[in-house]
Amino acid sequence: MSTPSGSARELWHQYCDALREAGDLLDAPGVPKDAQTQAEGLRYLSRMSRAALEWYVEFNDPAFPVLYRPAHETIKLGADNPDNLYQKAVIDGRYDYRLVGNRGTVDYLSMATSRGSYAENFTQIETGFLDGDALEVDPSGNFEVTISQHQQAGNWLPMAEDSESLLIRQTYRHRDREQAASIRIERLDTGLAPQPLDLATAAAQFDKARLFFGNTTRLFSDWSHRIAAQPNSLPLWDQAFCQSVGGDPNILYYHGHFDLAADEAMVITLPRIPDCQTWNIQVDNFWMESLDYRYHPISMNQAQAAVNADGSVTLVLSACNPGCSNWLSTAGHSQGTLCFRWVGAETPVDPTVTVVPTASLAVTQPVPGS
């Protein structure tokens, strides 16, 4: 990355120019031109700009890190998981840190350090990982984790000299029944306050924000084009690639596409459920944002799904509910992307996909019980 130079005015103009240039994505070849996709694309660019400023300006001091939510109900990217609470902090291998918290009751918890970023090289290579199942907690669920290059007694999350970020994933089975882990981060070797902001630091932060915004919006648009090349399918993705861009090592990722007429449904079958922590499926738009799970049933996991008598699971994606169990809504979209995850599965089973007339499903699929 080049060292940013120029006046504060010039740096601001460079950032604004990046916002303007990103608008070309909305009219790029292969991008759906329907009103809904275009409206969501406009909103997506505004959300990614907000994310860029939060990630690289507001919360970008590794000497005084803060855990913040990088993706949530109104900032979405890269098939964000509706079952997840994401927390992120910027770190630096020169320092040691401590996480202090309470485990809560959330089903799955993982912590990872990484080097690289979408602002630099489109990669996030893991430099340390701690599975919540291995976390040592006291009888009340309290814990401490040391983040350090050097092995520590008790809970230790490794990092490397060039580690740049910490990502915590908390995955619910039922958001309304589970208590999230409460966690804070502190640097171990300081009692000082941050220094006043100087122009060189601000310039470097805005330069990273600008690069992140441009790189990330293009990256996920490219992914969506790649996914759409196999319409109405849900294939396993290259897991080495998924890990290189920040995927959880306990998760196998599938990315798929749907393109349905108003009277069609996609039937997704899991032939059997292997031993696993959980599984999850979600519906995303062209921009690879999860659809609005606050108001639409666009995701499902192992704890929520009805299971067939033979142990298989049948999921139905359509515009309107045909009276089936395990219905997923397109939330007004005729096309978009999908993400399926096996979490903690040693022997995964690939989903199968068929497209059928929606009218045929109410007769053949049972309504879920109590």
N, C-alpha and C positions, 0 to 999 in steps of 0.2 A: 504494500500500500504506500502510495506517495505521501510525503509529509505535507499536510495542508498549509497553504500560505495565503496571504492577502488580508484585507481588512475584514472586520466583522460584517460589513455590508456585503462584500464580495462573497463571503462564505454563506450568508443567508441566501443570496441570489443563486448560488450553486445548488443549495438544497431545494429551493423553489423550482429551479430548472429540472431537477430530477423528478419532482412531482408532475410537472407538465409533460415531460417525456413519457412517463408511465401511462399517461392517458392513451397513447398509441396502442396499448394492449387491448383496449376495448374494441378497436376496429381492426384488429389483426386477423389474417386469414385463419379460418377454422374456429374462431370464437363465435358462439351462437349470438345472433343478433335480435332474438326475441326480447321484448321489453323487460321481462323479469331478470334474465341473465345480465342485460345491460345495466339495469338499476342496481342489481347486487354487485356488479363489477365496479360501478361508481362508488358504492358504499365500501366495498372491499379495499379500494385504493385509499380511501380516507382512513379506514381502520389500520391499514398497514403503515400509513404515515404516523398515526398515533402510536402504534407499537414501536416504530423506529425511534421516536423521541423518548418513549419510556425506557426502552432497553438501553439506549446508548447515550442519552443525555441525563435523564432523571435518576437512573439507577446504575450508573457506570463508574463507581468508585470502589475498586477492590480493597482499598484500605479501610473503608467504612461500608461494608456490604449491607444490603437490605433484601429480604425475601419479598418478592412481588409476584403477581400473577401475570405471566407473559401471554396466556391465552385464556379466554373465558367467554361469557355469553355475548360480548360485543367486540372482542378481538379474537378472530379465528384464522388459523392458517394450517396448511399441511394436513388436513383431515384430523383436526383436533378432536379428541375423544370426549363425547358428552358425559361419560362416566367418570372423567378425571377432574381432579383439582390439581392444576399445575402450579408449581412454585419455582422461581428461578432467582439466582443471585450471581453477580459477577465476582470472581475470585482471582487470586494471583498466587502462583507457586512459591513466591518469596515469603508468604505469610502462612501462619497456622490459624485455623478457625475452629469454632465450637458451635455445634447445633444443640440447642436445649429445647426439650419439648415433652409432650405427652402423646402416647401412641394412639389414643382414641380407639375407635372400633371400626374404622374404615377397613374394607376387606384386604386391599393390597397397597403396599407402600414400597417405593424404591427410591434410591438416591444415587446420582451419578455425577461425576466430574468429567469435564471434557475440554479438549483444545480445539481451536478452529471455530469459525462462525460463518454464517451466510454472508456476513459483511466482508469476509476476507477470501474464503476459498470454497464456499458451498459445503463444507464438511464440519461435522462435530464428532471428533474421534474420542471415544471413551478413554479416560485415564484412571478411572476408579469407579467401583460399583458396590453398593451395599443393599442387599435384599432385606426388606422389612421382616421377613421370617427369621432372619439371623440376628435381629436387633435385640440386644440385652436391655430389658426394662425392669424397673422395680415393681413391687406388688401393686402400686397405684398406676402403673403404666408410664411412669416418668423415665426419661432417658437423656443421655448426653452422647454426642458423636464428635470425635475429633477428626477434622479434615487436615491432612498433613502429607508431605512427601514421605515422611519417615513413619514406620509402623509404630502404633500406639497401643497401650493396653486398653482393654474394653472395646467399645464400639469405635471402629476406625474406618473412615472413608478415604481411600488413597487419592492422591493427586500427583501430578508431575510438575516439573519446573515451569512448563509452558501451559499448564491448565488455565482456562479462562472463565469457565462457568460451572455452576452447580445447578442441576435440575432435579426436582423432587416430583414424583408422580404419586398421587393418591387416587386409587380407583375404587369406586363404590359399586356394590351390587344394587343397593337401594339407597339413594341419596337421603330419603326422608326417614330412614331408620338407623343410619350409621353416623357416628361422630367423627369428623375429620381429626387427624393429628394436628395439634397446635405446635408450631415450631418457630423458633427465632434463631438468627445467626449472629455471631459476634467474632471479631478478630481477637486473638488471644493476647497479643503483645502490644496493646495500645490503651492508653487512657486519655489520649489527646483528642482534640476536635479537628475536623477537616480544615485545611488551609483555604483562604479566600480563592475563589475561582479566578483563574487567569485566562488570557485570550488563547494561549497555546493549547491549554487543556480543553477549552470549549471548542476550539477549531477541530481538534482531533475527534472529539465526541460527535460533532455535527458531520464530519467527514464519514465516520463509521455509520451514522444514522442514514446518510445519503446512500452509501453503498449497500447497506442492508436493505433499504427500501427498494432500490432498483433491482438488486440481485434476487431478492425473495419473491417479489411479484412476478418476475420473469420465470423463476424456477418452478413455481407451482402451476403457472400457466403451461409451461413445457410438460410437466408431469401430466396435467389434465389431457393435453393433446395425445400423449403417449397412451394413456389409459383408454381414451376414446377410440383408438385404433383397433381395439377389440370390443366392439359394442355388445352389450347384454352378456357380459361375462364377469367372472370374479376370480382371476388367477392369483396364484402365489407370486409375490414379488421376490426379486433377488435380495436375500436377507443380508448378504454382505453389504450391499448398497444401502439398505435400510439402516443398518448399524452405523454406516459411515456418515449418515446425515442426522444422527442423534436418536435412533430407535433404541428402545429398551431391549437388552439382551435376553430377557425372559419372554419376549413377545415375538410371535410369527405374524407377519403382516401380509394381507391380501388387499390389492386395490383393483376395483372393478368399475364398470360403467353400466348405466341403464339408458335406454331410449325407447320409451313406451308411448303408444297411442292412448287416447283417453279411455278406450275400452279394453286395454291390455293390462296384464299384471305380470310381474316377475316372481316366479316361485324359486326360492333358494332353499335347498335341502342340505342339512347336515346329516349324513348317513348314520353316524354314531357320534357320541361325545366321548373323546378320550379323557383319561385322567388329566385334569388341569386345574389351575387356580380358578379360571373363568374363561368365557369367550364373550365377544362383543361384536355387534355389527352396527353400522351407522350409515345414514344417507347424507351425502354432501352435494353441494352445487358444483357448477363447472369450475369455480375458483378454488375448490377443495376446502371450502368452509363447511363445517357441520351445519345442517339446517337448524332452524330455531327450536331446540329441544325444550325450551320453556313452554311452548304452546302446541307443539306437534309431536306425535309419537314417531320419531325418526331414528330411534336406536333401541336396541334390545340386548340383554346379556343373559348369561346362564341362569341366574336366579329369577329372572322375569318371564322366561319363555315356557310355554306349555310343551310337554314332551309327548310324542306319539307312543303308542303301545309297544312298538318294536325298538324304542330307544332313540329313534331318529327325531329330528326337529325340522318342521316345515315353516318357513318364513315367507310372508307374502308382501310384496311391495306394489302399491297401486295408488291411483289418485284418490279413490274413495274406498271406504271400508266395506268389503263384500260380505262381512259377517263371519270372517275367519278368525281363528286364534292367531297370535303372533303377527298381527298386521303392522306394517311400516308404511308411513305416509310419504308421498312425494312432495307434499306441501306445495302443490301447484306447479311443480316442475315436470316437464315432459322428458327431460334428459338431465343427467348429472353423473356424479361419481359415487362410489361406495368404498367403504373400508371395513374389513373383517379382521379380527385378531383372535388368535389362540394365546392365552396367557399361561405360561408354565406348563405347556403340553410337550411331552417327550415324543409322542407319536401322533402328529397332527393328521386330521382327516380333511381332505379338500372338499369344500362346498360344491354342489352342482347347481346349475342354473337352467331354467326353462322359462319361456314366455308363453302365456296362455290367455285366452279371453277371460276377462274378469268375471263374466257371468257364469262361467263354469265352476267357479270356486265355492260359492255359497252352498252348493249341493254336496261337494266332496270334502270340505274341510269342517271339522267340528268347531263349535263355539266353545271357548275355554270355560272350564268349571270355576268353582269358587276359589 
